[in-house]
């Protein structure tokens, strides 16, 4: 299960998703987030808290493995101003 292998930034994102909280990784020692984690969230791996609309805003993150785990485009709005991606 993906939730068992999360890095610290990924865990922060995982926890923020049900409440639609923003995650800003500016200055974090590790700002890498695997695309598969974002993909899992957007495709329903976590549900919203009662009365909340789930979602995420991820800032200043380095999204890795983007090309091997593409995000569902219909669910995503990209703003590449402060982001980088890598297929490491």
C-alpha positions as CSV (number, residue, x, y, z in Angstrom):
1,X,0.0,0.0,0.0
2,X,1.3,3.4,-0.9
3,X,0.6,4.9,2.5
4,X,3.2,2.6,4.0
5,X,6.1,4.0,2.0
6,X,5.7,7.7,2.3
7,X,8.5,10.2,2.8
8,X,8.0,13.1,5.2
9,X,6.9,15.5,2.5
10,X,4.6,12.9,1.0
11,X,3.1,12.1,4.5
12,X,2.5,15.9,5.0
13,X,0.6,16.0,1.6
14,X,-1.3,12.8,2.5
15,X,-2.5,14.3,5.7
16,X,-3.4,17.6,4.2
17,X,-5.5,16.2,1.3
18,X,-8.7,15.4,3.2
19,X,-9.0,19.0,4.5
20,X,-7.8,20.6,1.2
21,X,-4.8,22.2,3.1
22,X,-1.9,23.8,1.3
23,X,1.5,22.1,1.5
24,X,4.5,24.4,0.9
25,X,7.9,22.7,0.8
26,X,9.9,25.8,0.5
27,X,13.1,25.4,2.6
28,X,12.4,21.7,3.3
29,X,15.5,19.5,3.4
30,X,13.6,17.1,1.2
31,X,11.0,18.6,-1.2
32,X,10.5,15.5,-3.4
33,X,7.1,14.1,-3.9
34,X,6.5,11.0,-6.1
35,X,3.9,11.6,-8.8
36,X,2.3,8.3,-7.8
37,X,1.4,9.7,-4.4
38,X,-0.3,12.7,-6.0
39,X,-2.0,10.4,-8.5
40,X,-3.3,8.1,-5.7
41,X,-4.8,11.0,-3.8
42,X,-6.5,12.5,-6.9
43,X,-7.9,9.1,-7.8
44,X,-9.5,8.5,-4.3
45,X,-6.9,6.8,-2.1
46,X,-8.0,9.2,0.7
47,X,-11.5,10.5,1.3
48,X,-12.6,13.9,2.6
49,X,-13.3,14.6,6.2
50,X,-17.0,14.9,6.9
51,X,-18.3,18.2,5.5
52,X,-15.0,18.9,3.6
53,X,-14.1,18.8,0.0
54,X,-10.7,17.1,-0.5
55,X,-8.0,18.6,-2.6
56,X,-4.4,19.7,-2.6
57,X,-2.2,22.7,-3.3
58,X,1.4,21.7,-3.4
59,X,4.0,24.5,-3.6
60,X,7.7,24.5,-4.2
61,X,7.9,20.7,-4.6
62,X,10.1,18.6,-6.8
63,X,7.8,16.0,-8.4
64,X,9.7,12.9,-9.2
65,X,8.8,10.0,-11.6
66,X,6.3,12.3,-13.3
67,X,6.6,10.6,-16.6
68,X,6.3,7.1,-15.3
69,X,3.2,7.8,-13.2
70,X,1.3,10.4,-15.2
71,X,-1.3,12.5,-13.3
72,X,-4.9,12.3,-14.4
73,X,-5.0,15.6,-16.4
74,X,-8.8,16.1,-15.9
75,X,-8.1,16.5,-12.2
76,X,-5.0,18.7,-12.3
77,X,-4.2,22.3,-12.9
78,X,-0.5,22.8,-13.3
79,X,1.4,25.9,-12.3
80,X,5.1,25.3,-13.1
81,X,6.3,28.8,-11.8
82,X,7.7,27.3,-8.6
83,X,7.9,23.6,-9.4
84,X,10.2,21.2,-11.1
85,X,9.7,17.7,-12.3
86,X,12.1,14.8,-12.7
87,X,11.9,11.2,-13.9
88,X,14.5,9.9,-11.5
